Amino acid sequence: MNTVIALWVRGLKAFVRNKTGLVFSLIFPLFFVYVFGAIFKNDVIDNPIAYMLSGVIITTVFESSLNLASTTVDDMVSGFMKEVLVSPAKRVAVAMGQLLSAATVATLQGILILIIGLFIGIRFRHWSTPIYVLVSMIAIGLVFSGVGLFMATKVRNGQTFQIVKTAVTMPLTFLSGAYIPLSMLPETLRYLAYINPMTYATAFFRMITLEKTNLSTADLVKEEVAISINGFIVTPVMSFIIILIIGLMFLLLSTISFVHTDFSRLNRSASDASAIWG
């Protein structure tokens, strides 16, 4: 437990100290809010700013979860991870510390954008909504932290990981309905969105944030917080179950992969050479 807490605190300290990264992590998402909010202002979307904010918050949590995994790669290459693992600390505890740190930082970034959103478009009518929003961010942060840690243990190279991360995050975010409603996507891209886990995370989180829990199934589809796949309706509750299943799978896979990774074979020079020579 001490190992988990130590790594968790280490991640929080790194987050607080990186003030430049924090500022840009807030500015960039808000840029998307105003750009896409202006595009859909005269469209069928009710309250486009709140609609966009809910999508931006959850994509921030998603991207932050994967970004924190890059620190795992840096720790592997720098030798820090090898030093931690020669101590009495168990590998499972180290993996849990990394996952918890990533999920916490991702949730904090989501909360910061949510606070700003409360001043520019998001309104909560029920006192319990912020609690559900917080729990949702933590759960989704843990899910994608598992994805990030799994990627980190497989790539194990800083430069390569950044390329892989960009290749993963860009299509997943733009094909999730967070920025562009699924109904506006071409049919081919829509089918790709249906196999995108971020689509279901966005739909569920948007229902919670916009307080659409009391709507009928038809209205949920109209509001695009339920997903219609050739007539089969994936409700927000079903979306959450899908995310939980994916999360449990990747948390298990990432922990197993982390436990079996041979960190003794990783060093900065070897990593850099492989990045240069492929």
Secondary structure as the mmCIF struct_conf table of DSSP 4:
data_model
#
loop_
_struct_conf.conf_type_id
_struct_conf.id
_struct_conf.beg_label_comp_id
_struct_conf.beg_label_asym_id
_struct_conf.beg_label_seq_id
_struct_conf.end_label_comp_id
_struct_conf.end_label_asym_id
_struct_conf.end_label_seq_id
HELX_RH_AL_P HELX_RH_AL_P1 ASN A 2 ARG A 17
HELX_RH_AL_P HELX_RH_AL_P2 LYS A 19 ILE A 39
TURN_TY1_P TURN_TY1_P1 PHE A 40 ASN A 42
BEND BEND1 ASP A 43 VAL A 44
BEND BEND2 ASP A 46 ASN A 47
HELX_RH_AL_P HELX_RH_AL_P3 PRO A 48 SER A 78
TURN_TY1_P TURN_TY1_P2 GLY A 79 GLY A 79
HELX_RH_AL_P HELX_RH_AL_P4 PHE A 80 LEU A 85
TURN_TY1_P TURN_TY1_P3 VAL A 86 VAL A 86
BEND BEND3 SER A 87 PRO A 88
HELX_RH_AL_P HELX_RH_AL_P5 ARG A 91 ILE A 120
TURN_TY1_P TURN_TY1_P4 GLY A 121 GLY A 121
BEND BEND4 HIS A 126 HIS A 126
TURN_TY1_P TURN_TY1_P5 TRP A 127 SER A 128
HELX_RH_AL_P HELX_RH_AL_P6 THR A 129 VAL A 155
HELX_RH_AL_P HELX_RH_AL_P7 GLY A 158 PHE A 174
TURN_TY1_P TURN_TY1_P6 LEU A 175 GLY A 177
BEND BEND5 ALA A 178 ILE A 180
HELX_RH_3T_P HELX_RH_3T_P1 LEU A 182 MET A 184
BEND BEND6 LEU A 185 LEU A 185
HELX_RH_AL_P HELX_RH_AL_P8 GLU A 187 TYR A 194
TURN_TY1_P TURN_TY1_P7 ILE A 195 ILE A 195
HELX_RH_AL_P HELX_RH_AL_P9 PRO A 197 THR A 209
TURN_TY1_P TURN_TY1_P8 LEU A 210 GLU A 211
TURN_TY1_P TURN_TY1_P9 THR A 213 ASN A 214
BEND BEND7 LEU A 215 LEU A 215
HELX_RH_AL_P HELX_RH_AL_P10 THR A 217 LYS A 222
TURN_TY1_P TURN_TY1_P10 GLU A 223 GLU A 224
BEND BEND8 VAL A 225 ALA A 226
STRN STRN1 ILE A 227 ILE A 229
TURN_TY1_P TURN_TY1_P11 ASN A 230 GLY A 231
STRN STRN2 PHE A 232 VAL A 234
HELX_RH_AL_P HELX_RH_AL_P11 PRO A 236 HIS A 260
HELX_RH_3T_P HELX_RH_3T_P2 PHE A 263 ARG A 265
HELX_RH_AL_P HELX_RH_AL_P12 ARG A 268 TRP A 277
#
